Amino acid sequence: MLLLNGKKVDFKTFPNGELLLKKEEVNPKLQNNISLKYENDGDLIKLLILKKYLKLDSALTIYYMPYSRMDRSEEGSPFTLKYISDFINELGFTSVEIVEPHSDVTPALINNSHPNFINFKLIHKVINETKFNPENDYLFFPDAGAAKRYSKMKYPHLVGYKERDFSTGEIKSLKLVGDMPERKFKAIIVDDLSSYGGTFIKSAMKLREAGASEVYLLVAHAENSIFEGDIFKTELINKVFTTDSLLTKQNDWNNKKHEDRLRVYKIEEEIN
């Protein structure tokens, strides 16, 4: 989905899948701010059509950078993030705001870009709602990447060390690293993205074993697949806090039963 100056941009879709921009809703002579809320690859084609149609310079906000997990080439694998970044660069935006990038690679690849790490804003809301006590409780960063991003959050924290089977992607083991508490405590897991949530389930299990009485999860981005994983099927994680940067199915009838354990912040409100 694309937003132009805060308003959804409509396209007509022909039977064969081709897209037609409804030009009546777009003034090509105005300087514009475009927001990309990625739902599928068709949104990249829409971005191409809209940007080419606009006559004046435009700024872009990317709520979630697509293909950001493919941020390297390993053993000759496609460097997909670079290809998508090259595509965006060729469109020539005056500035690009990237919400909670997965790694430093994304802003390094995209011209005129700057990151917006909204988890540093959201953590205060989560702390207030969970009654997190900095004198007793802990943040938990599930891997070194998360620790690098979020260690500037000035609260006591633990870090996860994962051993992964790279042929299958499965996590073989996870250890907690840090000054382990010898008491009951609350824990907030902080990361940028959740898919099915397997890492966070394993993290919650380890935190519970270490004495956590309550475990919460804060992720800036959550895919709809979070409803297909085990996060809402167990009581290991008390509540998930995220945004609607990717999420679209939280109000489906079969997912409404999770609303007491899910807080979804509106991305448009949080990036300002």
N, C-alpha and C positions, 0 to 999 in steps of 0.2 A: 504494500500500500504506500502511496505517496501523498504527502500533504504539501500544499503550496500556500505559504503565508497562514498556516494553521488550518486550512480547509482541505478536505479530502479531494483528490483529483480523480475524476471519473473517466474511464475508458470504455468504449464499446468493444465487445469481443465478437468477432465473426465466427461462424461455425467451424472454420478450420484453425481457429486459435489466434488469428491476426488481431492486432489492437489498433483502435482508432481513438486518438485523443479528442475529447469533446471540447473543442476550442472556444465555445461560448463561455466557458467558466474560467478561461485563462486570458490574461492581458499580457501579450508578449512584449509590450513596451515598458513594463514596470520592472524595477529591480526586485528580485524575488528571493525568498528563503524557502528552500525545498527540504523536506524531511523524508527520509527513507525508513519505513517500518517494514523490514524484510519479512515476507511471508513465503515467497517462493522465487525462483529465478526469473519469472515473468516480471517481477518488480524492477529488475535491472534493465530489461528492455523498455519498460515504462519510463525509467529514469533517463535513458538515452533519448527517447522520443520527446519527452518534456523539455529536457535541457536544450536540445537542438532547436526546438520551436521557440524558446524564449530568446528575445533579441538582446537584452542587457545582461550584465554580470549577475551571477546568482551564488549564494552561499548554500552549503549542504550540511545537514545534520543527519548522521547515521545512528539510529537508535541501537542497532546491533550490526556489527560489521560481518557480512556473510563470508564464509570460508575462513574465518580468522583462526580456526584450529589447524588449518593446513598452512602453517607459517614457516615451513622449511621444506627442503627437499632431502629425503633420506634414501640413500641407495638408488638414486636416479628417479625417485617418485616425482610427480608433477608439483611444482611450487604454485599451487592454485591461488593462494592469497595474493601473490605477486601479480598473477594474471588479472585478477579482479581489481587490484589496486591500479594497475596500468590502465584498465578500462575507465576507471573513475578519473584518473589523472588526465586522460585524453579529452574528457568532457570540459575541463578547464574551469573548475569552480574557484571563486576568489578565496574561499576558506572552507574547511571541512572540519566539523566537530564530530568526534567519534566517542560515543558513550561507552564507558567501561571496556576499553579494548582488551582482548585476551592476552596480549603480550606487547612488548615495546616494538615489535616488528611492524605492526599495522601503522602506527603514526609515522614510522620511519619510511614506509613505502609510499604513503599518500602525500602528495604535495599540499602545502599550505594547511596542514592539519594540526589539530591539537586535541588531546584527550580530555574527557570530562568524567572523572572518577566519582560517580554518584554514590558509591557505597560509603564514602567518607561522610556523606550527608545522611544517608539512610541508616547508618549504624546508630546514630543518636536517637532516631525514632524507635528502632528495635530495642535499644537499651532501656528507653523509657517504658515501652509496653511490657517488656519481660521483667522489669524491676531488677535489672542487672546491677550487681553491687561490685564496683571496681576493687573493693577491699577483699572480696572473697571469690569472685567469679572470673571466668576466663573466656577470651576469644580463642578460636581454634582455626588455624590455617592448614588446609588438608595436604598441601605440598609446598615445595620450595618456591614455585612460581607465585602462589598466593601469599606466602610469607614475604616475598620481595615486594609485592604490590601493597600489602596492607599492614606491614610492620610499623608504619608511621602512626597507626591508630594507637594512641597512648593508653593502652590497657594491658593488663597481664595476658599473656597468650601462650599457647602450646602450638607445636607444628607437627604435621604428619610426615612420616617418611614412608613412601610407597615402593614396593617391589612389584613390577608389572611384567607379565608375559607379553612381550611386544608382538609375538606372532598372532595372539588372539585379542590383545588389549585388556585381558582380564587382570585384575589386581590380585596378586598372590598373597601379599601380606601388607599390613600397615602398622607402623609403630608410632607412639606418641613421644615427642622429643621436647624437653623443657623441664622446668622445676615442677615436678608432679605434686599436686596437693595431697595432703593426708586428711581430707575432710570432704564433706558433701559440697558441691558447687554447681552453679549453672554454667552452661557453655553455649556460645553462639559460634556456629561454623560460618566462616566468611569466604566467599569465592565469587568469581565473575559469572559462571554459567553452570546450569544444571540441565542434563539431558534426562536419562532415566533415573539418575541419582544413586547409582551403585557406590560411588566413592563416599558419598555422604552417609549412606547406610552403614558402611564399614567404619567410618569415622565415628558415628554415633554409638556403635557397638563398643568401640574402644573407649570412648569417653564415659559411657555408662559403667564399663568395667573399672575405670579409674575413679569412679565415685560421683559422676555427674547425675544429679537428681532431675535436671531438666536440660534438654538439648534443643536448640533452635537453629534454623538455617537462614542465612541471608545471602542471596545471589541476585546480582543486578539483572541477569537474563535467565529465563527458564523456558525451555522448549515445551510444547504440548505433550511431549513424551513423558514428562514428569508424572502425568496421571496414569501412565502405563507401567511405571516402575513400582518399587516397593515402599516408597516414602510414606504414602498414605495407607498402606496395607499393614503397617506395624505401628507401634507406639514409641519407637525409638526416637523419633523427632517430633517434638511437641507442636511446632508450628513452622511454616515456611513463609519467609518474607521475600518478595520479589517485585518486579515491575511488569507492565504489559508491553515491554519492548519487543518481545517475541510471542508471548502468551496470547492466545485467542479463544481457547476453549474452556476457560474457567467458569463460564456461565452456562455451559451445556448441562442439560438436566442430570446426566449421570455423573457430573463432576461437582454439582452444587452441594452434594453431601459432604464435601471436604471444606466448605467455606469457613468453618470454625477453626480450621487448621491452616488456612491460607490467607495471607494479606497481600493484595496486589496494589501497588502504587501506580498511579498514572504517570507514564514516562514524560509526557509533555509538561506536567507540573514540576517534576523533580529535576529536570535539567535546567530550569531557570533559576 
